[in-house]
Amino acid sequence: MSTTPPGGSAPNDPRSNGFQPSYGQSGPGPEWNATHHPDWQPPQPLRPEDQRLWSTLTHVGGILFSFVAPLVAYLVLRDRGAFVREHTRVALNFNLTMLIAYLIGGATSIIGIGFLINLAAFIVTIVFAVQAAVAANQGRFFTYPLSIEFIRR
């Protein structure tokens, strides 16, 4: 007795919608779209308190993990609400700017001034990220000073 439905493929079979997995293939063809998958749902918007929480954690994560935490947060949460999108964007821009400052400090450490540049960048990162985290937790937008805008609105 066969468990395959008369249409030819099981309901959760990835080969439905034109996708034929095979060794060496790069992925589904152009005829396959994630929106055609029966289990796929678009990202749901976060509640305002969750947006404030994730925005606060993004700014604090920037202190602990440099640009990695804001980058991951931006890629994962940018479609979940305007508040969290803006906070992750400005946090990522600021942390990329501070990464450039750290690289310049590392390069100029040969002549002795690099230590001061890195110390100043570290202090600026902590002060502004704490201010941004407090603003995010209170539900306010925050714009980092001294930030290059790599990712625009």
C-alpha positions as CSV (number, residue, x, y, z in Angstrom):
1,M,0.0,0.0,0.0
2,S,1.4,3.4,-1.0
3,T,1.3,6.4,1.3
4,T,2.0,8.8,-1.6
5,P,-1.1,10.9,-2.5
6,P,-2.5,10.8,-6.0
7,G,-0.8,14.1,-6.9
8,G,2.6,12.4,-6.9
9,S,4.4,13.8,-3.8
10,A,3.8,13.8,0.0
11,P,2.6,17.1,1.5
12,N,5.9,17.9,3.3
13,D,8.0,16.5,0.4
14,P,10.7,19.1,-0.6
15,R,10.4,17.9,-4.1
16,S,7.0,19.5,-4.5
17,N,6.9,22.9,-6.2
18,G,9.5,21.9,-8.7
19,F,12.4,21.3,-6.3
20,Q,14.4,18.1,-7.1
21,P,17.3,17.7,-4.7
22,S,20.3,16.0,-6.1
23,Y,24.0,15.8,-5.3
24,G,25.9,18.8,-6.8
25,Q,22.9,21.1,-7.3
26,S,23.1,24.5,-5.8
27,G,19.5,24.7,-4.7
28,P,16.0,25.1,-5.9
29,G,15.4,26.4,-9.4
30,P,13.8,29.7,-10.3
31,E,10.4,28.1,-10.5
32,W,10.5,27.3,-6.7
33,N,9.7,30.1,-4.3
34,A,9.7,30.0,-0.5
35,T,6.2,31.6,-0.5
36,H,4.9,28.5,-2.3
37,H,6.0,26.2,0.5
38,P,2.9,25.3,2.6
39,D,4.7,25.8,6.0
40,W,6.4,29.1,5.2
41,Q,5.1,32.2,6.9
42,P,6.4,35.8,6.7
43,P,8.1,37.2,9.8
44,Q,5.7,38.4,12.4
45,P,6.1,41.9,13.8
46,L,7.5,42.0,17.3
47,R,5.5,43.5,20.2
48,P,6.7,47.0,21.2
49,E,8.2,45.7,24.5
50,D,10.1,43.0,22.5
51,Q,11.4,45.6,20.1
52,R,12.7,47.6,23.0
53,L,14.3,44.5,24.5
54,W,16.1,43.5,21.3
55,S,17.2,47.0,20.6
56,T,18.7,47.3,24.1
57,L,20.5,43.9,23.7
58,T,21.8,45.0,20.4
59,H,23.5,48.1,21.8
60,V,24.9,46.1,24.8
61,G,26.0,43.4,22.4
62,G,28.0,46.0,20.5
63,I,30.1,46.6,23.7
64,L,30.8,42.9,24.2
65,F,31.1,41.6,20.6
66,S,31.9,44.7,18.5
67,F,30.1,44.8,15.2
68,V,29.1,41.0,15.2
69,A,26.1,41.4,17.5
70,P,24.5,44.4,15.7
71,L,25.2,42.7,12.4
72,V,23.4,39.5,13.4
73,A,20.6,41.5,15.0
74,Y,20.1,43.6,11.9
75,L,20.0,40.6,9.6
76,V,17.6,38.7,11.8
77,L,15.3,41.5,13.1
78,R,15.2,44.1,10.5
79,D,11.8,42.9,9.1
80,R,10.2,42.6,12.6
81,G,9.5,46.3,13.3
82,A,10.6,49.8,12.5
83,F,11.9,50.5,16.0
84,V,14.2,47.5,16.1
85,R,15.3,48.1,12.5
86,E,16.4,51.6,13.2
87,H,18.2,50.7,16.4
88,T,20.0,47.7,14.9
89,R,21.0,49.9,11.9
90,V,22.5,52.7,13.9
91,A,24.2,50.3,16.3
92,L,25.8,48.5,13.3
93,N,26.9,51.7,11.7
94,F,28.5,52.9,14.9
95,N,30.3,49.7,15.6
96,L,31.6,49.5,12.1
97,T,32.9,53.1,12.6
98,M,34.6,52.0,15.9
99,L,36.1,49.0,14.1
100,I,37.8,51.4,11.7
101,A,39.0,53.4,14.7
102,Y,40.4,50.2,16.3
103,L,42.1,49.3,13.0
104,I,43.7,52.7,12.7
105,G,44.8,52.5,16.3
106,G,46.4,49.1,15.7
107,A,48.2,50.4,12.6
108,T,49.5,53.5,14.4
109,S,50.6,51.5,17.5
110,I,54.0,51.2,15.8
111,I,54.6,55.0,16.4
112,G,53.1,54.9,19.9
113,I,49.9,56.8,19.4
114,G,47.8,53.7,18.6
115,F,47.3,52.8,22.3
116,L,45.6,56.2,22.9
117,I,43.4,55.9,19.8
118,N,42.2,52.4,20.9
119,L,41.6,53.6,24.5
120,A,39.6,56.6,23.2
121,A,37.6,54.3,20.9
122,F,36.9,51.9,23.7
123,I,35.7,54.7,26.1
124,V,33.5,56.2,23.3
125,T,32.0,52.8,22.5
126,I,31.0,52.2,26.1
127,V,29.6,55.7,26.8
128,F,27.6,56.0,23.7
129,A,26.4,52.4,23.7
130,V,25.1,52.7,27.2
131,Q,23.3,55.9,26.3
132,A,21.8,54.2,23.3
133,A,20.7,51.1,25.3
134,V,19.0,53.3,27.9
135,A,17.2,55.3,25.1
136,A,16.1,52.0,23.5
137,N,14.8,50.6,26.8
138,Q,12.8,53.8,27.3
139,G,11.3,53.5,23.7
140,R,13.2,56.5,22.3
141,F,15.3,56.6,19.1
142,F,19.0,57.4,19.4
143,T,21.6,58.6,16.9
144,Y,25.2,57.9,17.7
145,P,27.5,60.9,17.2
146,L,30.8,60.2,15.3
147,S,29.1,57.5,13.3
148,I,29.6,56.9,9.6
149,E,26.3,55.9,7.9
150,F,27.3,52.7,6.0
151,I,23.7,51.4,6.0
152,R,21.2,54.0,5.0
153,R,17.5,54.0,5.9
